[in-house]
Amino acid sequence: MTDPRILVLIPARMASTRLPGKPLKDIVGLPMIVHVLRRAQEAAVGRVAVATDTQEIADAVTADGGLAVMTSPDHPNGSNRIYEAMQKLDPGGQAEIVINLQGDFPTITTDNIRDVLPPLEDPAVDIATLASQIHTEEEDLAPSVVKAIGTSLGGRRMRALYFTRATAPTGDGPRYHHIGLYAYRRAALERYVSLPPSPLELQEKLEQLRALEAGMRIDFTIVDTVPRGVDTPADLETARSILSKS
């Protein structure tokens, strides 16, 4: 039985510049969005739905027995899209936590989805997310790998201080690869989408900095694996290879 207080929403749209139509790309016989949908359902943490502006994506989801919510094509980001979907699915406000699961994470594990929730057991935390320790120089130096900088809270928990595309912090010690899976308190999501883009968000091109600049608290769980996002044809082939063996 999934928790009615938790919504897992998967934003998906066709307009990808590097891989057009990627939610419907075939991976071992299923559209990519269906792989993500199934992982979310298997995690069994809450009600799952795909938030999209494209009928073809909605049709693929419903053909697999999933729930799709049609949203405006004009949203600037996935957070605004899931906010609209939340309002449509849960107008009475029963859902207290909303998980934003990217629609291009077909290799995400059910454990990763569950791991995003524990930081919200602390009432001081507004938003929870994930990160994994970096072990290669390639990851360390790549601007496409967002670094999560935080202070340890013990165990596998850290409080986020900053996110950056730079190689940071400098010096000896671990660095962490941020994973773009978020769990919001409902009030935090409402506040986030009401805020204008912040200066550091625009400079780094990282939406989560808007929340930090507004004084919201983000904690993250350290996990062992990084789900591979699919942004390019090469990424798609990697996902096909991984899932063909699972």
C-alpha positions as CSV (number, residue, x, y, z in Angstrom):
1,M,0.0,0.0,0.0
2,T,1.6,3.3,-1.0
3,D,1.4,6.4,1.2
4,P,-1.3,8.8,0.2
5,R,0.7,11.6,1.7
6,I,3.4,11.2,-1.1
7,L,3.1,12.0,-4.8
8,V,5.8,10.8,-7.2
9,L,5.5,13.0,-10.3
10,I,7.6,12.5,-13.5
11,P,7.8,15.6,-15.8
12,A,8.2,14.7,-19.4
13,R,8.3,16.7,-22.6
14,M,9.3,16.1,-26.2
15,A,11.3,19.3,-26.8
16,S,14.9,18.1,-26.0
17,T,17.5,20.0,-28.1
18,R,20.1,17.2,-28.1
19,L,17.7,14.2,-28.3
20,P,14.3,15.2,-29.7
21,G,11.4,13.1,-28.6
22,K,13.5,11.3,-26.0
23,P,10.7,10.2,-23.6
24,L,9.4,7.9,-26.3
25,K,12.8,6.5,-27.4
26,D,12.7,2.7,-27.4
27,I,14.8,1.0,-24.7
28,V,14.6,-2.8,-24.9
29,G,11.0,-2.7,-26.2
30,L,9.6,0.0,-24.0
31,P,9.5,3.8,-24.3
32,M,12.0,5.5,-21.9
33,I,9.2,7.2,-19.9
34,V,7.6,3.8,-19.2
35,H,10.9,2.5,-17.7
36,V,10.9,5.5,-15.3
37,L,7.2,5.0,-14.5
38,R,7.8,1.4,-13.6
39,R,10.7,2.1,-11.4
40,A,8.6,4.7,-9.5
41,Q,5.7,2.2,-9.2
42,E,8.1,-0.5,-7.9
43,A,9.5,1.9,-5.3
44,A,6.0,1.9,-3.8
45,V,6.4,5.1,-1.8
46,G,3.4,7.0,-3.1
47,R,0.9,7.7,-5.9
48,V,2.8,7.9,-9.3
49,A,1.9,10.0,-12.3
50,V,3.6,11.4,-15.4
51,A,3.1,15.2,-16.0
52,T,3.4,16.1,-19.7
53,D,2.3,18.5,-22.3
54,T,2.3,15.9,-25.1
55,Q,-0.5,13.6,-25.9
56,E,1.8,10.9,-27.4
57,I,3.6,10.7,-24.0
58,A,0.3,10.5,-22.1
59,D,-0.9,7.7,-24.5
60,A,2.3,5.7,-23.9
61,V,1.9,6.0,-20.1
62,T,-1.8,5.0,-20.1
63,A,-1.1,2.1,-22.5
64,D,1.1,0.7,-19.8
65,G,-1.6,1.2,-17.2
66,G,0.0,4.3,-15.7
67,L,-1.5,7.7,-14.9
68,A,-0.8,10.8,-17.0
69,V,-1.7,14.4,-16.3
70,M,-1.8,16.9,-19.1
71,T,0.0,20.2,-18.2
72,S,0.7,23.5,-19.9
73,P,3.3,23.6,-22.6
74,D,4.6,26.9,-21.3
75,H,6.3,25.8,-18.1
76,P,10.0,27.0,-17.8
77,N,11.0,23.9,-15.9
78,G,10.0,20.5,-14.4
79,S,9.2,22.0,-11.0
80,N,6.5,24.2,-12.4
81,R,5.1,21.3,-14.4
82,I,4.9,19.0,-11.3
83,Y,3.3,21.9,-9.3
84,E,0.5,22.1,-11.9
85,A,0.1,18.3,-11.9
86,M,0.0,18.3,-8.1
87,Q,-2.8,20.9,-8.1
88,K,-4.8,18.8,-10.5
89,L,-4.2,15.4,-8.9
90,D,-4.5,16.6,-5.3
91,P,-6.6,19.8,-5.0
92,G,-7.6,18.9,-1.5
93,G,-4.0,19.0,-0.3
94,Q,-3.7,15.5,1.1
95,A,-0.2,15.0,-0.4
96,E,2.4,16.4,2.0
97,I,5.5,15.5,0.0
98,V,6.0,15.7,-3.8
99,I,8.9,13.8,-5.4
100,N,10.2,15.2,-8.7
101,L,11.6,12.3,-10.6
102,Q,13.2,13.2,-14.0
103,G,11.7,11.4,-17.0
104,D,15.1,10.7,-18.4
105,F,16.4,8.5,-15.6
106,P,15.5,5.0,-17.0
107,T,18.3,3.3,-15.1
108,I,17.3,4.7,-11.7
109,T,16.9,2.1,-8.9
110,T,14.0,1.8,-6.6
111,D,16.4,2.3,-3.7
112,N,17.5,5.6,-5.1
113,I,13.9,6.8,-5.1
114,R,13.3,5.6,-1.5
115,D,16.6,7.2,-0.4
116,V,15.4,10.7,-1.2
117,L,12.8,10.7,1.6
118,P,14.6,10.2,4.9
119,P,16.0,13.8,5.2
120,L,12.3,15.1,5.3
121,E,11.9,13.3,8.6
122,D,13.6,16.4,10.0
123,P,10.9,19.1,10.1
124,A,13.6,21.8,9.4
125,V,14.3,20.4,6.0
126,D,12.4,21.9,3.0
127,I,13.8,19.9,0.1
128,A,15.7,16.6,0.0
129,T,17.9,15.3,-2.8
130,L,20.7,12.8,-3.6
131,A,24.4,12.8,-4.3
132,S,27.1,10.3,-4.9
133,Q,30.9,10.5,-4.2
134,I,33.0,11.3,-7.3
135,H,35.8,8.8,-8.0
136,T,37.1,9.8,-11.4
137,E,38.9,12.9,-12.7
138,E,36.5,13.0,-15.7
139,E,33.5,13.5,-13.4
140,D,35.5,15.9,-11.2
141,L,36.3,18.2,-14.1
142,A,33.1,18.0,-16.2
143,P,30.8,21.1,-16.0
144,S,27.9,18.8,-16.8
145,V,28.5,17.0,-13.5
146,V,26.9,19.3,-10.8
147,K,28.8,19.2,-7.5
148,A,26.9,19.2,-4.3
149,I,28.8,21.0,-1.5
150,G,27.6,20.3,2.0
151,T,28.3,19.9,5.7
152,S,28.1,16.4,7.2
153,L,25.2,15.6,9.5
154,G,26.6,12.1,10.2
155,G,26.1,8.9,8.4
156,R,25.1,9.4,4.8
157,R,23.4,12.8,5.3
158,M,24.6,16.2,4.5
159,R,23.1,19.7,4.6
160,A,23.6,21.5,1.2
161,L,25.6,24.7,1.3
162,Y,25.9,25.2,-2.5
163,F,25.7,23.5,-5.9
164,T,28.1,24.3,-8.7
165,R,29.3,23.2,-12.1
166,A,32.9,24.0,-11.0
167,T,35.3,21.5,-9.5
168,A,34.6,22.2,-5.8
169,P,35.4,22.3,-3.0
170,T,39.1,22.6,-3.8
171,G,41.8,20.8,-1.9
172,D,41.9,17.2,-0.6
173,G,38.7,15.4,0.4
174,P,35.6,14.0,-1.2
175,R,33.5,15.7,-3.8
176,Y,29.9,14.8,-4.6
177,H,28.0,14.4,-7.8
178,H,24.5,15.8,-7.4
179,I,21.7,13.7,-8.7
180,G,18.6,15.6,-9.8
181,L,15.9,13.8,-7.9
182,Y,14.0,16.0,-5.4
183,A,11.5,15.5,-2.6
184,Y,9.7,18.7,-1.7
185,R,7.4,19.5,1.2
186,R,4.3,20.7,-0.4
187,A,4.7,24.2,1.1
188,A,8.3,24.3,-0.1
189,L,7.3,23.5,-3.7
190,E,4.5,26.1,-3.5
191,R,7.1,28.7,-2.3
192,Y,9.7,27.7,-4.9
193,V,7.5,28.1,-7.9
194,S,6.4,31.5,-6.6
195,L,9.9,32.9,-6.5
196,P,11.6,34.6,-9.5
197,P,14.8,33.0,-10.8
198,S,17.7,34.0,-8.5
199,P,21.0,35.6,-9.5
200,L,23.1,32.5,-8.8
201,E,20.5,30.2,-10.4
202,L,20.9,32.3,-13.6
203,Q,24.7,32.4,-13.4
204,E,25.2,28.7,-12.7
205,K,22.1,27.5,-14.6
206,L,21.1,25.5,-11.6
207,E,17.5,25.8,-10.4
208,Q,18.1,24.5,-6.9
209,L,20.2,27.6,-6.1
210,R,16.9,29.6,-6.2
211,A,15.8,27.7,-3.1
212,L,19.1,28.1,-1.3
213,E,19.2,31.9,-2.0
214,A,15.7,32.2,-0.6
215,G,17.0,30.6,2.7
216,M,15.3,27.2,2.1
217,R,17.1,24.2,3.6
218,I,18.1,21.4,1.3
219,D,19.6,18.1,2.7
220,F,21.0,15.3,0.6
221,T,21.5,11.6,1.1
222,I,24.8,10.0,-0.1
223,V,24.1,7.0,-2.3
224,D,26.4,4.5,-4.0
225,T,25.2,4.8,-7.6
226,V,24.4,7.6,-10.0
227,P,21.4,7.0,-12.3
228,R,22.5,7.9,-15.8
229,G,20.5,10.7,-17.3
230,V,19.7,10.4,-21.1
231,D,20.6,13.6,-22.9
232,T,22.4,12.4,-26.0
233,P,22.3,9.5,-28.5
234,A,25.3,8.1,-26.7
235,D,23.5,8.2,-23.4
236,L,20.6,6.4,-25.0
237,E,22.9,3.6,-26.2
238,T,24.4,3.3,-22.7
239,A,20.9,3.0,-21.1
240,R,20.0,0.4,-23.7
241,S,23.1,-1.6,-22.8
242,I,22.5,-1.4,-19.1
243,L,18.8,-2.3,-19.2
244,S,19.3,-5.1,-21.7
245,K,21.3,-6.9,-19.0
246,S,18.9,-6.3,-16.1
